[in-house]
Amino acid sequence: ALSTAQLRALLQDEPRLQRAARLCRKFQSLQLEREMCLASNCTQAKVNLSLRPRLEDGKASLAIKYQELQEIREACWDKQQRLEVYLEKWSPQSALGQLQARLDASEAESEAQIKQFLAQELPLESFLESFCQSRTRSHVCRTQLEKLQELLQKEQVQKDQVGRKDPAGCPGAPASMAP
């Protein structure tokens, strides 16, 4: 606070009075700006707080989606593993091996029946019946095995042909004629 004498001196000192007024207006302007910033911050904080439930719901929803994704990923992985096992079990190579094993077993059975018959351990009628069945199985197995081998060879030839480009766009042209 200023004394009366100081106030009178201030009233007579025009430049000093104007400077004080400017400072006062600048202070008021800064004060107003500060209050506006506080009000703006308060408004933004309220908006942010009002959005918080939506954010929390979004986070929860995202967590659920990630859990579902994890479950789906695991299910796909399990199915892929089962498919690989299935494909290996039922691949043409596997079928070829199984047919070969059946053929070998059938041939061994036929040999055993012949030995039993020659050793007179089997009567003629039983031998003929079982030997015919065994030979029929062997023949069917051999035919299936040969047919499957033939199909696999054809498939391999087709893959080899597809792997090579036809020279000069002419199917059947020898490779030496390629440009």
Phi, psi and omega per residue, in radians:
A1 nan 2.479 -3.118
L2 -1.756 2.608 3.088
S3 -1.346 2.968 -3.123
T4 -1.098 -0.690 -3.130
A5 -1.138 -0.714 -3.140
Q6 -1.174 -0.648 3.116
L7 -1.154 -0.701 3.114
R8 -1.143 -0.685 3.132
A9 -1.137 -0.661 3.132
L10 -1.155 -0.684 3.140
L11 -1.143 -0.553 -3.110
Q12 -1.486 -0.329 3.135
D13 -1.673 1.532 -3.047
E14 -1.021 -0.828 -3.124
P15 -1.070 -0.689 3.138
R16 -1.162 -0.673 3.131
L17 -1.127 -0.753 3.123
Q18 -1.131 -0.701 3.118
R19 -1.102 -0.729 3.126
A20 -1.123 -0.705 3.127
A21 -1.145 -0.739 3.115
R22 -1.081 -0.783 3.129
L23 -1.076 -0.693 3.139
C24 -1.151 -0.769 3.113
R25 -1.146 -0.702 3.114
K26 -1.114 -0.725 3.107
F27 -1.090 -0.761 3.132
Q28 -1.123 -0.686 3.117
S29 -1.114 -0.786 3.109
L30 -1.116 -0.691 3.123
Q31 -1.107 -0.756 3.122
L32 -1.110 -0.766 3.121
E33 -1.078 -0.714 3.112
R34 -1.073 -0.798 -3.131
E35 -1.121 -0.666 3.105
M36 -1.149 -0.712 3.101
C37 -1.108 -0.749 3.118
L38 -1.090 -0.748 3.126
A39 -1.117 -0.741 3.123
S40 -1.108 -0.788 3.101
N41 -1.058 -0.720 3.135
C42 -1.102 -0.762 3.125
T43 -1.097 -0.803 3.136
Q44 -1.124 -0.660 3.105
A45 -1.109 -0.734 3.119
K46 -1.108 -0.734 3.105
V47 -1.081 -0.805 3.124
N48 -1.050 -0.764 3.128
L49 -1.140 -0.606 3.115
S50 -1.210 -0.462 3.124
L51 -1.476 -0.200 -3.082
R52 -0.996 -0.797 3.116
P53 -1.036 -0.675 3.120
R54 -1.127 -0.722 3.108
L55 -1.105 -0.783 3.140
E56 -1.119 -0.721 3.086
D57 -1.087 -0.732 3.114
G58 -1.089 -0.742 3.109
K59 -1.089 -0.777 3.141
A60 -1.105 -0.747 3.127
S61 -1.099 -0.731 3.123
L62 -1.109 -0.721 3.112
A63 -1.087 -0.718 3.110
I64 -1.118 -0.765 3.134
K65 -1.081 -0.734 3.102
Y66 -1.095 -0.680 3.109
Q67 -1.126 -0.777 3.104
E68 -1.077 -0.740 3.121
L69 -1.060 -0.751 3.114
Q70 -1.068 -0.766 3.132
E71 -1.126 -0.729 3.125
I72 -1.141 -0.727 3.128
R73 -1.063 -0.783 3.126
E74 -1.128 -0.709 3.114
A75 -1.110 -0.743 3.115
C76 -1.110 -0.733 3.138
W77 -1.083 -0.781 3.115
D78 -1.061 -0.780 3.139
K79 -1.118 -0.682 3.121
Q80 -1.115 -0.724 3.108
Q81 -1.096 -0.785 3.122
R82 -1.099 -0.694 3.133
L83 -1.116 -0.738 3.120
E84 -1.091 -0.741 3.102
V85 -1.099 -0.777 3.140
Y86 -1.076 -0.810 -3.121
L87 -1.113 -0.667 3.117
E88 -1.192 -0.714 -3.122
K89 -1.141 -0.661 -3.055
W90 -1.904 0.403 3.108
S91 -1.267 2.759 3.104
P92 -1.015 -0.633 3.130
Q93 -1.140 -0.700 3.119
S94 -1.143 -0.759 3.116
A95 -1.087 -0.672 3.106
L96 -1.067 -0.792 3.119
G97 -1.107 -0.714 3.134
Q98 -1.151 -0.733 3.109
L99 -1.110 -0.714 3.127
Q100 -1.102 -0.714 3.121
A101 -1.127 -0.742 3.112
R102 -1.115 -0.704 3.122
L103 -1.111 -0.797 3.127
D104 -1.065 -0.744 3.141
A105 -1.121 -0.721 -3.133
S106 -1.163 -0.706 3.101
E107 -1.121 -0.730 3.128
A108 -1.133 -0.668 3.108
E109 -1.101 -0.752 3.120
S110 -1.071 -0.771 3.126
E111 -1.065 -0.739 3.141
A112 -1.120 -0.680 3.129
Q113 -1.145 -0.701 3.119
I114 -1.092 -0.789 3.139
K115 -1.084 -0.726 3.125
Q116 -1.112 -0.714 -3.136
F117 -1.157 -0.786 -3.132
L118 -1.139 -0.520 3.091
A119 -1.467 0.088 3.130
Q120 1.049 0.604 3.079
E121 -1.606 -0.258 3.130
L122 -2.141 2.367 3.031
P123 -1.247 2.756 -3.061
L124 -0.972 -0.831 -3.096
E125 -1.087 -0.785 3.124
S126 -1.120 -0.733 3.133
F127 -1.065 -0.859 -3.107
L128 -1.066 -0.747 -3.128
E129 -1.123 -0.898 -3.090
S130 -1.233 -0.639 3.140
F131 -1.162 -0.715 3.101
C132 -1.091 -0.752 3.114
Q133 -1.104 -0.770 -3.125
S134 -1.119 -0.766 3.132
R135 -1.173 -0.634 3.092
T136 -1.094 -0.807 3.097
R137 -1.048 -0.743 3.131
S138 -1.070 -0.798 -3.124
H139 -1.095 -0.799 3.131
V140 -1.064 -0.785 3.135
C141 -1.077 -0.796 -3.124
R142 -1.092 -0.751 3.131
T143 -1.089 -0.791 3.119
Q144 -1.101 -0.730 -3.138
L145 -1.089 -0.816 -3.140
E146 -1.124 -0.714 3.139
K147 -1.123 -0.759 3.126
L148 -1.132 -0.700 3.092
Q149 -1.083 -0.725 3.119
E150 -1.085 -0.790 3.117
L151 -1.090 -0.731 3.134
L152 -1.145 -0.658 3.100
Q153 -1.154 -0.746 3.102
K154 -1.066 -0.749 3.130
E155 -1.081 -0.720 3.140
Q156 -1.160 -0.716 3.110
V157 -1.080 -0.747 3.126
Q158 -1.110 -0.724 3.107
K159 -1.094 -0.726 3.129
D160 -1.117 -0.696 3.137
Q161 -1.184 -0.682 3.119
V162 -1.188 -0.602 -3.139
G163 -1.151 -0.545 3.113
R164 -1.678 2.439 3.089
K165 -1.451 2.517 3.082
D166 -1.205 2.235 -3.121
P167 -1.139 2.358 3.074
A168 0.937 0.415 3.092
G169 1.255 0.242 -3.121
C170 -1.861 1.891 3.108
P171 -1.107 2.410 3.090
G172 1.494 -0.090 3.132
A173 -1.313 2.492 3.126
P174 -1.110 2.644 -3.096
A175 -1.121 -0.457 -3.114
S176 -1.190 -0.293 -3.139
M177 -1.536 0.026 -3.113
A178 -1.173 2.514 -3.121
P179 -1.255 nan nan
